[in-house]
Amino acid sequence: MSDKTIDNELKVYRAKRDITQEELAKEIGVTRQTINAIEGNRYNPSLEIAFELAEYFNCSIEDIFTYE
Protein backbone atom coordinates (compact mmCIF):
# COMPACT_ATOMS: atom_id res chain seq x y z
CA MET A 1 0.00 0.00 0.00
CA SER A 2 1.23 3.48 -0.87
CA ASP A 3 1.95 5.98 1.87
CA LYS A 4 1.36 8.91 -0.45
CA THR A 5 -1.24 11.49 0.55
CA ILE A 6 -3.30 14.19 -1.06
CA ASP A 7 -2.83 17.54 0.64
CA ASN A 8 -4.82 20.64 -0.11
CA GLU A 9 -4.84 24.40 0.17
CA LEU A 10 -8.61 24.69 0.29
CA LYS A 11 -8.66 26.61 3.56
CA VAL A 12 -6.17 29.12 2.12
CA TYR A 13 -8.25 29.63 -1.02
CA ARG A 14 -11.40 30.00 1.07
CA ALA A 15 -9.69 32.57 3.32
CA LYS A 16 -8.58 34.59 0.27
CA ARG A 17 -12.24 34.88 -0.75
CA ASP A 18 -13.30 35.48 2.86
CA ILE A 19 -16.08 32.90 2.69
CA THR A 20 -17.25 30.36 5.23
CA GLN A 21 -17.28 26.62 4.78
CA GLU A 22 -21.08 26.85 4.60
CA GLU A 23 -20.98 29.45 1.81
CA LEU A 24 -18.50 27.43 -0.22
CA ALA A 25 -20.50 24.25 0.30
CA LYS A 26 -23.66 25.91 -1.04
CA GLU A 27 -21.79 27.28 -4.05
CA ILE A 28 -20.54 23.88 -5.17
CA GLY A 29 -23.46 21.76 -3.97
CA VAL A 30 -22.00 19.80 -1.04
CA THR A 31 -22.44 19.94 2.73
CA ARG A 32 -20.39 22.05 5.11
CA GLN A 33 -19.20 18.80 6.68
CA THR A 34 -17.74 17.76 3.31
CA ILE A 35 -15.74 21.00 3.06
CA ASN A 36 -14.60 20.57 6.66
CA ALA A 37 -13.49 16.98 6.00
CA ILE A 38 -11.59 17.97 2.84
CA GLU A 39 -9.81 20.81 4.66
CA GLY A 40 -8.91 18.45 7.50
CA ASN A 41 -7.52 15.85 5.07
CA ARG A 42 -10.08 13.33 6.32
CA TYR A 43 -11.77 13.03 2.92
CA ASN A 44 -10.42 13.03 -0.62
CA PRO A 45 -13.03 14.62 -2.86
CA SER A 46 -14.35 13.03 -5.99
CA LEU A 47 -12.96 14.30 -9.25
CA GLU A 48 -16.25 16.11 -9.83
CA ILE A 49 -15.97 18.01 -6.54
CA ALA A 50 -12.31 18.80 -7.23
CA PHE A 51 -13.27 20.28 -10.63
CA GLU A 52 -16.11 22.27 -9.01
CA LEU A 53 -13.70 23.73 -6.46
CA ALA A 54 -11.11 24.60 -9.11
CA GLU A 55 -13.78 26.24 -11.25
CA TYR A 56 -15.14 28.21 -8.30
CA PHE A 57 -11.68 29.52 -7.40
CA ASN A 58 -10.71 30.00 -11.05
CA CYS A 59 -7.59 27.88 -10.78
CA SER A 60 -6.40 24.39 -11.65
CA ILE A 61 -7.07 21.34 -9.51
CA GLU A 62 -3.31 21.10 -8.96
CA ASP A 63 -3.31 24.58 -7.43
CA ILE A 64 -5.61 23.35 -4.66
CA PHE A 65 -4.61 19.67 -4.36
CA THR A 66 -1.14 18.15 -4.28
CA TYR A 67 -0.30 14.46 -4.38
CA GLU A 68 2.73 13.64 -2.25
Secondary structure, 3 states (H helix, E strand, C coil): CCCCCEEECHHHHHHHHCCCHHHHHHHHCCCHHHHHHHHCCCCCCCHHHHHHHHHHHCCCHHHHEEEC
